[in-house]
Amino acid sequence: MTELTPSAINGQAAQTKAAAVKNTVLTKELRTANGMTAQGLYDPRNEHDACGVGFIANMKGVKSHRIVEDGLAMLENLTHRGAVGADPL
């Protein structure tokens, strides 16, 4: 199981915001059902399961070491999914 980032453990995660974002992300099936077709550089055949990126940011632009801690925790949590960070350890 993925461990929580330090800010999530402290109850400072934006759970409401994350839920709203999750509800707006369309699944692969909905994208094709909604008429997403190849256009320019976009090709729906390039959509793959288990692909993605992680972002850690303060929505209000406040700089803090907690952002760094959360980013490092996110990189550590990638390993349980068989993924790796882009930079060598």
PDB file of N, CA, C and O in Angstrom:
ATOM      1  N   MET A   1       0.845  -1.181   0.000  1.00  0.00           N
ATOM      2  CA  MET A   1       0.000   0.000   0.000  1.00  0.00           C
ATOM      3  C   MET A   1       0.884   1.236   0.000  1.00  0.00           C
ATOM      4  O   MET A   1       1.935   1.253   0.642  1.00  0.00           O
ATOM      5  N   THR A   2       0.479   2.227  -0.689  1.00  0.00           N
ATOM      6  CA  THR A   2       1.234   3.469  -0.769  1.00  0.00           C
ATOM      7  C   THR A   2       1.154   4.220   0.548  1.00  0.00           C
ATOM      8  O   THR A   2       0.085   4.358   1.143  1.00  0.00           O
ATOM      9  N   GLU A   3       2.310   4.704   0.991  1.00  0.00           N
ATOM     10  CA  GLU A   3       2.320   5.508   2.204  1.00  0.00           C
ATOM     11  C   GLU A   3       1.907   6.928   1.859  1.00  0.00           C
ATOM     12  O   GLU A   3       2.128   7.398   0.743  1.00  0.00           O
ATOM     13  N   LEU A   4       1.305   7.608   2.828  1.00  0.00           N
ATOM     14  CA  LEU A   4       0.881   8.987   2.615  1.00  0.00           C
ATOM     15  C   LEU A   4       2.081   9.922   2.629  1.00  0.00           C
ATOM     16  O   LEU A   4       3.071   9.660   3.313  1.00  0.00           O
ATOM     17  N   THR A   5       1.993  11.004   1.880  1.00  0.00           N
ATOM     18  CA  THR A   5       3.039  12.015   1.924  1.00  0.00           C
ATOM     19  C   THR A   5       2.958  12.727   3.270  1.00  0.00           C
ATOM     20  O   THR A   5       1.920  12.681   3.930  1.00  0.00           O
ATOM     21  N   PRO A   6       4.038  13.385   3.686  1.00  0.00           N
ATOM     22  CA  PRO A   6       4.023  14.060   4.988  1.00  0.00           C
ATOM     23  C   PRO A   6       2.872  15.045   5.159  1.00  0.00           C
ATOM     24  O   PRO A   6       2.281  15.103   6.238  1.00  0.00           O
ATOM     25  N   SER A   7       2.539  15.813   4.140  1.00  0.00           N
ATOM     26  CA  SER A   7       1.450  16.777   4.308  1.00  0.00           C
ATOM     27  C   SER A   7       0.097  16.079   4.412  1.00  0.00           C
ATOM     28  O   SER A   7      -0.803  16.581   5.086  1.00  0.00           O
ATOM     29  N   ALA A   8      -0.059  14.934   3.758  1.00  0.00           N
ATOM     30  CA  ALA A   8      -1.320  14.198   3.863  1.00  0.00           C
ATOM     31  C   ALA A   8      -1.469  13.617   5.261  1.00  0.00           C
ATOM     32  O   ALA A   8      -2.566  13.584   5.818  1.00  0.00           O
ATOM     33  N   ILE A   9      -0.357  13.160   5.822  1.00  0.00           N
ATOM     34  CA  ILE A   9      -0.399  12.620   7.177  1.00  0.00           C
ATOM     35  C   ILE A   9      -0.814  13.710   8.153  1.00  0.00           C
ATOM     36  O   ILE A   9      -1.544  13.442   9.108  1.00  0.00           O
ATOM     37  N   ASN A  10      -0.360  14.927   7.925  1.00  0.00           N
ATOM     38  CA  ASN A  10      -0.682  16.047   8.802  1.00  0.00           C
ATOM     39  C   ASN A  10      -2.043  16.650   8.503  1.00  0.00           C
ATOM     40  O   ASN A  10      -2.420  17.651   9.113  1.00  0.00           O
ATOM     41  N   GLY A  11      -2.776  16.070   7.591  1.00  0.00           N
ATOM     42  CA  GLY A  11      -4.122  16.547   7.297  1.00  0.00           C
ATOM     43  C   GLY A  11      -4.165  17.782   6.420  1.00  0.00           C
ATOM     44  O   GLY A  11      -5.193  18.456   6.356  1.00  0.00           O
ATOM     45  N   GLN A  12      -3.059  18.093   5.736  1.00  0.00           N
ATOM     46  CA  GLN A  12      -3.025  19.305   4.927  1.00  0.00           C
ATOM     47  C   GLN A  12      -3.206  19.017   3.439  1.00  0.00           C
ATOM     48  O   GLN A  12      -3.053  19.913   2.609  1.00  0.00           O
ATOM     49  N   ALA A  13      -3.532  17.772   3.102  1.00  0.00           N
ATOM     50  CA  ALA A  13      -3.755  17.439   1.685  1.00  0.00           C
ATOM     51  C   ALA A  13      -5.062  18.050   1.226  1.00  0.00           C
ATOM     52  O   ALA A  13      -6.023  18.127   1.992  1.00  0.00           O
ATOM     53  N   ALA A  14      -5.099  18.480  -0.011  1.00  0.00           N
ATOM     54  CA  ALA A  14      -6.318  19.088  -0.567  1.00  0.00           C
ATOM     55  C   ALA A  14      -7.214  17.988  -1.108  1.00  0.00           C
ATOM     56  O   ALA A  14      -7.323  17.804  -2.320  1.00  0.00           O
ATOM     57  N   GLN A  15      -7.860  17.251  -0.197  1.00  0.00           N
ATOM     58  CA  GLN A  15      -8.666  16.108  -0.603  1.00  0.00           C
ATOM     59  C   GLN A  15      -9.853  16.529  -1.459  1.00  0.00           C
ATOM     60  O   GLN A  15     -10.198  15.840  -2.419  1.00  0.00           O
ATOM     61  N   THR A  16     -10.472  17.634  -1.128  1.00  0.00           N
ATOM     62  CA  THR A  16     -11.616  18.091  -1.908  1.00  0.00           C
ATOM     63  C   THR A  16     -11.183  18.433  -3.321  1.00  0.00           C
ATOM     64  O   THR A  16     -11.869  18.085  -4.282  1.00  0.00           O
ATOM     65  N   LYS A  17     -10.056  19.109  -3.456  1.00  0.00           N
ATOM     66  CA  LYS A  17      -9.536  19.482  -4.771  1.00  0.00           C
ATOM     67  C   LYS A  17      -9.181  18.233  -5.572  1.00  0.00           C
ATOM     68  O   LYS A  17      -9.484  18.147  -6.762  1.00  0.00           O
ATOM     69  N   ALA A  18      -8.537  17.262  -4.918  1.00  0.00           N
ATOM     70  CA  ALA A  18      -8.155  16.034  -5.606  1.00  0.00           C
ATOM     71  C   ALA A  18      -9.377  15.282  -6.098  1.00  0.00           C
ATOM     72  O   ALA A  18      -9.361  14.728  -7.197  1.00  0.00           O
ATOM     73  N   ALA A  19     -10.438  15.256  -5.301  1.00  0.00           N
ATOM     74  CA  ALA A  19     -11.667  14.579  -5.713  1.00  0.00           C
ATOM     75  C   ALA A  19     -12.281  15.274  -6.920  1.00  0.00           C
ATOM     76  O   ALA A  19     -12.787  14.615  -7.828  1.00  0.00           O
ATOM     77  N   ALA A  20     -12.240  16.591  -6.932  1.00  0.00           N
ATOM     78  CA  ALA A  20     -12.795  17.340  -8.060  1.00  0.00           C
ATOM     79  C   ALA A  20     -11.998  17.072  -9.331  1.00  0.00           C
ATOM     80  O   ALA A  20     -12.573  16.899 -10.406  1.00  0.00           O
ATOM     81  N   VAL A  21     -10.671  17.039  -9.207  1.00  0.00           N
ATOM     82  CA  VAL A  21      -9.827  16.769 -10.369  1.00  0.00           C
ATOM     83  C   VAL A  21     -10.071  15.357 -10.871  1.00  0.00           C
ATOM     84  O   VAL A  21     -10.178  15.131 -12.076  1.00  0.00           O
ATOM     85  N   LYS A  22     -10.159  14.404  -9.947  1.00  0.00           N
ATOM     86  CA  LYS A  22     -10.386  13.012 -10.336  1.00  0.00           C
ATOM     87  C   LYS A  22     -11.693  12.871 -11.105  1.00  0.00           C
ATOM     88  O   LYS A  22     -11.767  12.101 -12.062  1.00  0.00           O
ATOM     89  N   ASN A  23     -12.713  13.600 -10.701  1.00  0.00           N
ATOM     90  CA  ASN A  23     -14.005  13.511 -11.371  1.00  0.00           C
ATOM     91  C   ASN A  23     -13.988  14.141 -12.757  1.00  0.00           C
ATOM     92  O   ASN A  23     -14.839  13.822 -13.587  1.00  0.00           O
ATOM     93  N   THR A  24     -13.034  15.032 -13.021  1.00  0.00           N
ATOM     94  CA  THR A  24     -12.997  15.683 -14.329  1.00  0.00           C
ATOM     95  C   THR A  24     -12.108  14.956 -15.326  1.00  0.00           C
ATOM     96  O   THR A  24     -12.181  15.214 -16.527  1.00  0.00           O
ATOM     97  N   VAL A  25     -11.267  14.044 -14.834  1.00  0.00           N
ATOM     98  CA  VAL A  25     -10.395  13.298 -15.731  1.00  0.00           C
ATOM     99  C   VAL A  25     -11.219  12.234 -16.434  1.00  0.00           C
ATOM    100  O   VAL A  25     -11.890  11.424 -15.794  1.00  0.00           O
ATOM    101  N   LEU A  26     -11.160  12.245 -17.743  1.00  0.00           N
ATOM    102  CA  LEU A  26     -11.939  11.292 -18.517  1.00  0.00           C
ATOM    103  C   LEU A  26     -11.174   9.989 -18.686  1.00  0.00           C
ATOM    104  O   LEU A  26      -9.957   9.997 -18.876  1.00  0.00           O
ATOM    105  N   THR A  27     -11.876   8.887 -18.617  1.00  0.00           N
ATOM    106  CA  THR A  27     -11.236   7.602 -18.854  1.00  0.00           C
ATOM    107  C   THR A  27     -11.014   7.421 -20.342  1.00  0.00           C
ATOM    108  O   THR A  27     -11.556   8.169 -21.156  1.00  0.00           O
ATOM    109  N   LYS A  28     -10.220   6.431 -20.691  1.00  0.00           N
ATOM    110  CA  LYS A  28      -9.932   6.159 -22.099  1.00  0.00           C
ATOM    111  C   LYS A  28     -11.219   5.897 -22.872  1.00  0.00           C
ATOM    112  O   LYS A  28     -11.374   6.358 -24.003  1.00  0.00           O
ATOM    113  N   GLU A  29     -12.141   5.156 -22.261  1.00  0.00           N
ATOM    114  CA  GLU A  29     -13.396   4.839 -22.934  1.00  0.00           C
ATOM    115  C   GLU A  29     -14.211   6.097 -23.203  1.00  0.00           C
ATOM    116  O   GLU A  29     -14.787   6.242 -24.281  1.00  0.00           O
ATOM    117  N   LEU A  30     -14.266   7.007 -22.235  1.00  0.00           N
ATOM    118  CA  LEU A  30     -15.027   8.237 -22.431  1.00  0.00           C
ATOM    119  C   LEU A  30     -14.394   9.131 -23.485  1.00  0.00           C
ATOM    120  O   LEU A  30     -15.097   9.797 -24.245  1.00  0.00           O
ATOM    121  N   ARG A  31     -13.076   9.145 -23.533  1.00  0.00           N
ATOM    122  CA  ARG A  31     -12.415   9.972 -24.548  1.00  0.00           C
ATOM    123  C   ARG A  31     -12.811   9.514 -25.942  1.00  0.00           C
ATOM    124  O   ARG A  31     -13.162  10.335 -26.790  1.00  0.00           O
ATOM    125  N   THR A  32     -12.757   8.215 -26.185  1.00  0.00           N
ATOM    126  CA  THR A  32     -13.107   7.742 -27.518  1.00  0.00           C
ATOM    127  C   THR A  32     -14.602   7.861 -27.748  1.00  0.00           C
ATOM    128  O   THR A  32     -15.028   8.128 -28.872  1.00  0.00           O
ATOM    129  N   ALA A  33     -15.406   7.671 -26.718  1.00  0.00           N
ATOM    130  CA  ALA A  33     -16.853   7.810 -26.853  1.00  0.00           C
ATOM    131  C   ALA A  33     -17.237   9.261 -27.105  1.00  0.00           C
ATOM    132  O   ALA A  33     -18.259   9.530 -27.735  1.00  0.00           O
ATOM    133  N   ASN A  34     -16.427  10.198 -26.620  1.00  0.00           N
ATOM    134  CA  ASN A  34     -16.723  11.616 -26.805  1.00  0.00           C
ATOM    135  C   ASN A  34     -16.129  12.166 -28.095  1.00  0.00           C
ATOM    136  O   ASN A  34     -16.080  13.382 -28.281  1.00  0.00           O
ATOM    137  N   GLY A  35     -15.679  11.293 -28.984  1.00  0.00           N
ATOM    138  CA  GLY A  35     -15.225  11.740 -30.287  1.00  0.00           C
ATOM    139  C   GLY A  35     -13.798  12.234 -30.355  1.00  0.00           C
ATOM    140  O   GLY A  35     -13.439  12.928 -31.307  1.00  0.00           O
ATOM    141  N   MET A  36     -12.964  11.899 -29.370  1.00  0.00           N
ATOM    142  CA  MET A  36     -11.561  12.304 -29.435  1.00  0.00           C
ATOM    143  C   MET A  36     -10.899  11.503 -30.547  1.00  0.00           C
ATOM    144  O   MET A  36     -10.744  10.287 -30.433  1.00  0.00           O
ATOM    145  N   THR A  37     -10.517  12.163 -31.595  1.00  0.00           N
ATOM    146  CA  THR A  37      -9.891  11.496 -32.725  1.00  0.00           C
ATOM    147  C   THR A  37      -8.512  12.080 -32.957  1.00  0.00           C
ATOM    148  O   THR A  37      -8.155  13.120 -32.405  1.00  0.00           O
ATOM    149  N   ALA A  38      -7.745  11.390 -33.787  1.00  0.00           N
ATOM    150  CA  ALA A  38      -6.404  11.868 -34.107  1.00  0.00           C
ATOM    151  C   ALA A  38      -6.490  13.264 -34.703  1.00  0.00           C
ATOM    152  O   ALA A  38      -7.266  13.523 -35.623  1.00  0.00           O
ATOM    153  N   GLN A  39      -5.671  14.156 -34.155  1.00  0.00           N
ATOM    154  CA  GLN A  39      -5.666  15.540 -34.619  1.00  0.00           C
ATOM    155  C   GLN A  39      -4.296  16.126 -34.319  1.00  0.00           C
ATOM    156  O   GLN A  39      -3.854  16.100 -33.170  1.00  0.00           O
ATOM    157  N   GLY A  40      -3.625  16.648 -35.317  1.00  0.00           N
ATOM    158  CA  GLY A  40      -2.291  17.204 -35.096  1.00  0.00           C
ATOM    159  C   GLY A  40      -1.353  16.129 -34.575  1.00  0.00           C
ATOM    160  O   GLY A  40      -1.223  15.067 -35.183  1.00  0.00           O
ATOM    161  N   LEU A  41      -0.704  16.398 -33.458  1.00  0.00           N
ATOM    162  CA  LEU A  41       0.202  15.422 -32.859  1.00  0.00           C
ATOM    163  C   LEU A  41      -0.517  14.426 -31.964  1.00  0.00           C
ATOM    164  O   LEU A  41       0.087  13.447 -31.526  1.00  0.00           O
ATOM    165  N   TYR A  42      -1.800  14.657 -31.683  1.00  0.00           N
ATOM    166  CA  TYR A  42      -2.541  13.763 -30.790  1.00  0.00           C
ATOM    167  C   TYR A  42      -3.078  12.569 -31.566  1.00  0.00           C
ATOM    168  O   TYR A  42      -3.651  12.721 -32.644  1.00  0.00           O
ATOM    169  N   ASP A  43      -2.885  11.386 -31.007  1.00  0.00           N
ATOM    170  CA  ASP A  43      -3.447  10.164 -31.568  1.00  0.00           C
ATOM    171  C   ASP A  43      -3.945   9.319 -30.409  1.00  0.00           C
ATOM    172  O   ASP A  43      -3.146   8.944 -29.551  1.00  0.00           O
ATOM    173  N   PRO A  44      -5.248   9.000 -30.347  1.00  0.00           N
ATOM    174  CA  PRO A  44      -5.782   8.232 -29.220  1.00  0.00           C
ATOM    175  C   PRO A  44      -5.163   6.844 -29.095  1.00  0.00           C
ATOM    176  O   PRO A  44      -5.279   6.222 -28.039  1.00  0.00           O
ATOM    177  N   ARG A  45      -4.509   6.341 -30.142  1.00  0.00           N
ATOM    178  CA  ARG A  45      -3.843   5.036 -30.035  1.00  0.00           C
ATOM    179  C   ARG A  45      -2.643   5.102 -29.095  1.00  0.00           C
ATOM    180  O   ARG A  45      -2.154   4.069 -28.638  1.00  0.00           O
ATOM    181  N   ASN A  46      -2.168   6.314 -28.805  1.00  0.00           N
ATOM    182  CA  ASN A  46      -1.039   6.470 -27.896  1.00  0.00           C
ATOM    183  C   ASN A  46      -1.459   6.503 -26.432  1.00  0.00           C
ATOM    184  O   ASN A  46      -0.606   6.609 -25.550  1.00  0.00           O
ATOM    185  N   GLU A  47      -2.744   6.415 -26.162  1.00  0.00           N
ATOM    186  CA  GLU A  47      -3.227   6.381 -24.783  1.00  0.00           C
ATOM    187  C   GLU A  47      -2.977   4.984 -24.222  1.00  0.00           C
ATOM    188  O   GLU A  47      -3.349   3.985 -24.837  1.00  0.00           O
ATOM    189  N   HIS A  48      -2.350   4.922 -23.059  1.00  0.00           N
ATOM    190  CA  HIS A  48      -2.017   3.634 -22.458  1.00  0.00           C
ATOM    191  C   HIS A  48      -2.420   3.630 -20.996  1.00  0.00           C
ATOM    192  O   HIS A  48      -2.379   4.659 -20.321  1.00  0.00           O
ATOM    193  N   ASP A  49      -2.807   2.459 -20.518  1.00  0.00           N
ATOM    194  CA  ASP A  49      -3.076   2.301 -19.092  1.00  0.00           C
ATOM    195  C   ASP A  49      -1.760   2.381 -18.335  1.00  0.00           C
ATOM    196  O   ASP A  49      -0.703   2.032 -18.861  1.00  0.00           O
ATOM    197  N   ALA A  50      -1.837   2.841 -17.105  1.00  0.00           N
ATOM    198  CA  ALA A  50      -0.713   2.893 -16.179  1.00  0.00           C
ATOM    199  C   ALA A  50       0.349   3.920 -16.566  1.00  0.00           C
ATOM    200  O   ALA A  50       1.440   3.907 -15.997  1.00  0.00           O
ATOM    201  N   CYS A  51       0.065   4.788 -17.495  1.00  0.00           N
ATOM    202  CA  CYS A  51       1.001   5.867 -17.797  1.00  0.00           C
ATOM    203  C   CYS A  51       0.579   7.087 -16.980  1.00  0.00           C
ATOM    204  O   CYS A  51      -0.608   7.272 -16.710  1.00  0.00           O
ATOM    205  N   GLY A  52       1.507   7.887 -16.600  1.00  0.00           N
ATOM    206  CA  GLY A  52       1.122   9.084 -15.873  1.00  0.00           C
ATOM    207  C   GLY A  52       2.307   9.793 -15.269  1.00  0.00           C
ATOM    208  O   GLY A  52       3.452   9.357 -15.388  1.00  0.00           O
ATOM    209  N   VAL A  53       2.010  10.877 -14.629  1.00  0.00           N
ATOM    210  CA  VAL A  53       3.010  11.686 -13.949  1.00  0.00           C
ATOM    211  C   VAL A  53       2.451  12.087 -12.595  1.00  0.00           C
ATOM    212  O   VAL A  53       1.245  12.007 -12.360  1.00  0.00           O
ATOM    213  N   GLY A  54       3.316  12.509 -11.727  1.00  0.00           N
ATOM    214  CA  GLY A  54       2.882  13.006 -10.427  1.00  0.00           C
ATOM    215  C   GLY A  54       3.332  14.443 -10.254  1.00  0.00           C
ATOM    216  O   GLY A  54       4.432  14.814 -10.664  1.00  0.00           O
ATOM    217  N   PHE A  55       2.493  15.236  -9.657  1.00  0.00           N
ATOM    218  CA  PHE A  55       2.822  16.633  -9.397  1.00  0.00           C
ATOM    219  C   PHE A  55       2.594  16.925  -7.921  1.00  0.00           C
ATOM    220  O   PHE A  55       1.580  16.526  -7.348  1.00  0.00           O
ATOM    221  N   ILE A  56       3.531  17.613  -7.320  1.00  0.00           N
ATOM    222  CA  ILE A  56       3.391  18.083  -5.951  1.00  0.00           C
ATOM    223  C   ILE A  56       3.593  19.590  -6.007  1.00  0.00           C
ATOM    224  O   ILE A  56       4.639  20.060  -6.455  1.00  0.00           O
ATOM    225  N   ALA A  57       2.612  20.343  -5.560  1.00  0.00           N
ATOM    226  CA  ALA A  57       2.713  21.799  -5.590  1.00  0.00           C
ATOM    227  C   ALA A  57       1.832  22.400  -4.511  1.00  0.00           C
ATOM    228  O   ALA A  57       0.856  21.786  -4.079  1.00  0.00           O
ATOM    229  N   ASN A  58       2.178  23.593  -4.083  1.00  0.00           N
ATOM    230  CA  ASN A  58       1.317  24.345  -3.190  1.00  0.00           C
ATOM    231  C   ASN A  58       0.426  25.204  -4.073  1.00  0.00           C
ATOM    232  O   ASN A  58       0.924  26.035  -4.833  1.00  0.00           O
ATOM    233  N   MET A  59      -0.870  25.016  -3.983  1.00  0.00           N
ATOM    234  CA  MET A  59      -1.816  25.703  -4.867  1.00  0.00           C
ATOM    235  C   MET A  59      -1.791  27.221  -4.691  1.00  0.00           C
ATOM    236  O   MET A  59      -2.248  27.954  -5.569  1.00  0.00           O
ATOM    237  N   LYS A  60      -1.257  27.699  -3.556  1.00  0.00           N
ATOM    238  CA  LYS A  60      -1.206  29.140  -3.305  1.00  0.00           C
ATOM    239  C   LYS A  60       0.172  29.720  -3.584  1.00  0.00           C
ATOM    240  O   LYS A  60       0.415  30.900  -3.332  1.00  0.00           O
ATOM    241  N   GLY A  61       1.081  28.889  -4.106  1.00  0.00           N
ATOM    242  CA  GLY A  61       2.409  29.371  -4.463  1.00  0.00           C
ATOM    243  C   GLY A  61       3.336  29.598  -3.290  1.00  0.00           C
ATOM    244  O   GLY A  61       4.349  30.283  -3.433  1.00  0.00           O
ATOM    245  N   VAL A  62       3.018  29.042  -2.132  1.00  0.00           N
ATOM    246  CA  VAL A  62       3.858  29.211  -0.949  1.00  0.00           C
ATOM    247  C   VAL A  62       5.029  28.236  -1.032  1.00  0.00           C
ATOM    248  O   VAL A  62       4.833  27.036  -1.229  1.00  0.00           O
ATOM    249  N   LYS A  63       6.243  28.755  -0.879  1.00  0.00           N
ATOM    250  CA  LYS A  63       7.434  27.913  -0.905  1.00  0.00           C
ATOM    251  C   LYS A  63       7.634  27.297   0.475  1.00  0.00           C
ATOM    252  O   LYS A  63       7.538  27.987   1.489  1.00  0.00           O
ATOM    253  N   SER A  64       7.911  25.999   0.508  1.00  0.00           N
ATOM    254  CA  SER A  64       8.194  25.348   1.784  1.00  0.00           C
ATOM    255  C   SER A  64       8.969  24.061   1.539  1.00  0.00           C
ATOM    256  O   SER A  64       8.951  23.502   0.442  1.00  0.00           O
ATOM    257  N   HIS A  65       9.638  23.611   2.570  1.00  0.00           N
ATOM    258  CA  HIS A  65      10.377  22.355   2.475  1.00  0.00           C
ATOM    259  C   HIS A  65       9.412  21.177   2.408  1.00  0.00           C
ATOM    260  O   HIS A  65       9.791  20.099   1.948  1.00  0.00           O
ATOM    261  N   ARG A  66       8.192  21.359   2.850  1.00  0.00           N
ATOM    262  CA  ARG A  66       7.186  20.293   2.811  1.00  0.00           C
ATOM    263  C   ARG A  66       6.942  19.835   1.370  1.00  0.00           C
ATOM    264  O   ARG A  66       6.685  18.656   1.129  1.00  0.00           O
ATOM    265  N   ILE A  67       7.022  20.761   0.415  1.00  0.00           N
ATOM    266  CA  ILE A  67       6.858  20.412  -0.999  1.00  0.00           C
ATOM    267  C   ILE A  67       7.947  19.425  -1.410  1.00  0.00           C
ATOM    268  O   ILE A  67       7.677  18.442  -2.101  1.00  0.00           O
ATOM    269  N   VAL A  68       9.180  19.695  -0.980  1.00  0.00           N
ATOM    270  CA  VAL A  68      10.298  18.805  -1.295  1.00  0.00           C
ATOM    271  C   VAL A  68      10.079  17.448  -0.640  1.00  0.00           C
ATOM    272  O   VAL A  68      10.278  16.412  -1.276  1.00  0.00           O
ATOM    273  N   GLU A  69       9.668  17.447   0.634  1.00  0.00           N
ATOM    274  CA  GLU A  69       9.415  16.189   1.339  1.00  0.00           C
ATOM    275  C   GLU A  69       8.331  15.376   0.637  1.00  0.00           C
ATOM    276  O   GLU A  69       8.471  14.165   0.469  1.00  0.00           O
ATOM    277  N   ASP A  70       7.259  16.037   0.231  1.00  0.00           N
ATOM    278  CA  ASP A  70       6.173  15.337  -0.461  1.00  0.00           C
ATOM    279  C   ASP A  70       6.632  14.796  -1.814  1.00  0.00           C
ATOM    280  O   ASP A  70       6.237  13.701  -2.213  1.00  0.00           O
ATOM    281  N   GLY A  71       7.461  15.557  -2.515  1.00  0.00           N
ATOM    282  CA  GLY A  71       7.983  15.090  -3.799  1.00  0.00           C
ATOM    283  C   GLY A  71       8.856  13.858  -3.638  1.00  0.00           C
ATOM    284  O   GLY A  71       8.764  12.919  -4.429  1.00  0.00           O
ATOM    285  N   LEU A  72       9.701  13.859  -2.621  1.00  0.00           N
ATOM    286  CA  LEU A  72      10.542  12.689  -2.361  1.00  0.00           C
ATOM    287  C   LEU A  72       9.703  11.486  -1.953  1.00  0.00           C
ATOM    288  O   LEU A  72       9.986  10.360  -2.363  1.00  0.00           O
ATOM    289  N   ALA A  73       8.670  11.721  -1.144  1.00  0.00           N
ATOM    290  CA  ALA A  73       7.772  10.626  -0.753  1.00  0.00           C
ATOM    291  C   ALA A  73       7.055  10.066  -1.978  1.00  0.00           C
ATOM    292  O   ALA A  73       6.853   8.856  -2.082  1.00  0.00           O
ATOM    293  N   MET A  74       6.671  10.941  -2.902  1.00  0.00           N
ATOM    294  CA  MET A  74       6.004  10.491  -4.124  1.00  0.00           C
ATOM    295  C   MET A  74       6.942   9.599  -4.938  1.00  0.00           C
ATOM    296  O   MET A  74       6.519   8.562  -5.450  1.00  0.00           O
ATOM    297  N   LEU A  75       8.208   9.994  -5.060  1.00  0.00           N
ATOM    298  CA  LEU A  75       9.172   9.172  -5.788  1.00  0.00           C
ATOM    299  C   LEU A  75       9.342   7.808  -5.137  1.00  0.00           C
ATOM    300  O   LEU A  75       9.442   6.795  -5.830  1.00  0.00           O
ATOM    301  N   GLU A  76       9.376   7.776  -3.799  1.00  0.00           N
ATOM    302  CA  GLU A  76       9.489   6.503  -3.094  1.00  0.00           C
ATOM    303  C   GLU A  76       8.272   5.625  -3.355  1.00  0.00           C
ATOM    304  O   GLU A  76       8.396   4.404  -3.459  1.00  0.00           O
ATOM    305  N   ASN A  77       7.102   6.239  -3.460  1.00  0.00           N
ATOM    306  CA  ASN A  77       5.869   5.478  -3.666  1.00  0.00           C
ATOM    307  C   ASN A  77       5.739   4.930  -5.083  1.00  0.00           C
ATOM    308  O   ASN A  77       4.906   4.057  -5.326  1.00  0.00           O
ATOM    309  N   LEU A  78       6.538   5.420  -6.019  1.00  0.00           N
ATOM    310  CA  LEU A  78       6.480   4.903  -7.385  1.00  0.00           C
ATOM    311  C   LEU A  78       6.881   3.438  -7.457  1.00  0.00           C
ATOM    312  O   LEU A  78       6.367   2.695  -8.293  1.00  0.00           O
ATOM    313  N   THR A  79       7.789   3.018  -6.594  1.00  0.00           N
ATOM    314  CA  THR A  79       8.337   1.669  -6.709  1.00  0.00           C
ATOM    315  C   THR A  79       7.288   0.586  -6.531  1.00  0.00           C
ATOM    316  O   THR A  79       7.418  -0.481  -7.131  1.00  0.00           O
ATOM    317  N   HIS A  80       6.265   0.811  -5.739  1.00  0.00           N
ATOM    318  CA  HIS A  80       5.258  -0.240  -5.551  1.00  0.00           C
ATOM    319  C   HIS A  80       4.441  -0.458  -6.817  1.00  0.00           C
ATOM    320  O   HIS A  80       3.770  -1.482  -6.944  1.00  0.00           O
ATOM    321  N   ARG A  81       4.484   0.472  -7.745  1.00  0.00           N
ATOM    322  CA  ARG A  81       3.754   0.335  -9.008  1.00  0.00           C
ATOM    323  C   ARG A  81       4.676  -0.128 -10.125  1.00  0.00           C
ATOM    324  O   ARG A  81       4.262  -0.206 -11.282  1.00  0.00           O
ATOM    325  N   GLY A  82       5.911  -0.432  -9.788  1.00  0.00           N
ATOM    326  CA  GLY A  82       6.854  -0.870 -10.805  1.00  0.00           C
ATOM    327  C   GLY A  82       7.417   0.276 -11.620  1.00  0.00           C
ATOM    328  O   GLY A  82       7.986   0.057 -12.690  1.00  0.00           O
ATOM    329  N   ALA A  83       7.265   1.485 -11.132  1.00  0.00           N
ATOM    330  CA  ALA A  83       7.746   2.659 -11.854  1.00  0.00           C
ATOM    331  C   ALA A  83       9.020   3.174 -11.204  1.00  0.00           C
ATOM    332  O   ALA A  83       9.393   2.747 -10.111  1.00  0.00           O
ATOM    333  N   VAL A  84       9.673   4.088 -11.883  1.00  0.00           N
ATOM    334  CA  VAL A  84      10.878   4.709 -11.348  1.00  0.00           C
ATOM    335  C   VAL A  84      10.849   6.195 -11.647  1.00  0.00           C
ATOM    336  O   VAL A  84      10.152   6.645 -12.557  1.00  0.00           O
ATOM    337  N   GLY A  85      11.610   6.952 -10.876  1.00  0.00           N
ATOM    338  CA  GLY A  85      11.755   8.370 -11.154  1.00  0.00           C
ATOM    339  C   GLY A  85      12.682   8.561 -12.350  1.00  0.00           C
ATOM    340  O   GLY A  85      13.405   7.636 -12.720  1.00  0.00           O
ATOM    341  N   ALA A  86      12.672   9.723 -12.948  1.00  0.00           N
ATOM    342  CA  ALA A  86      13.483   9.972 -14.141  1.00  0.00           C
ATOM    343  C   ALA A  86      14.959  10.134 -13.807  1.00  0.00           C
ATOM    344  O   ALA A  86      15.811   9.838 -14.646  1.00  0.00           O
ATOM    345  N   ASP A  87      15.282  10.594 -12.611  1.00  0.00           N
ATOM    346  CA  ASP A  87      16.669  10.816 -12.234  1.00  0.00           C
ATOM    347  C   ASP A  87      17.217   9.590 -11.525  1.00  0.00           C
ATOM    348  O   ASP A  87      16.507   8.955 -10.745  1.00  0.00           O
ATOM    349  N   PRO A  88      18.472   9.252 -11.788  1.00  0.00           N
ATOM    350  CA  PRO A  88      19.070   8.116 -11.070  1.00  0.00           C
ATOM    351  C   PRO A  88      19.235   8.450  -9.592  1.00  0.00           C
ATOM    352  O   PRO A  88      19.432   9.607  -9.220  1.00  0.00           O
ATOM    353  N   LEU A  89      19.151   7.426  -8.765  1.00  0.00           N
ATOM    354  CA  LEU A  89      19.286   7.640  -7.315  1.00  0.00           C
ATOM    355  C   LEU A  89      20.725   7.791  -6.923  1.00  0.00           C
ATOM    356  O   LEU A  89      21.027   7.977  -5.744  1.00  0.00           O
TER     357      LEU A  89
END
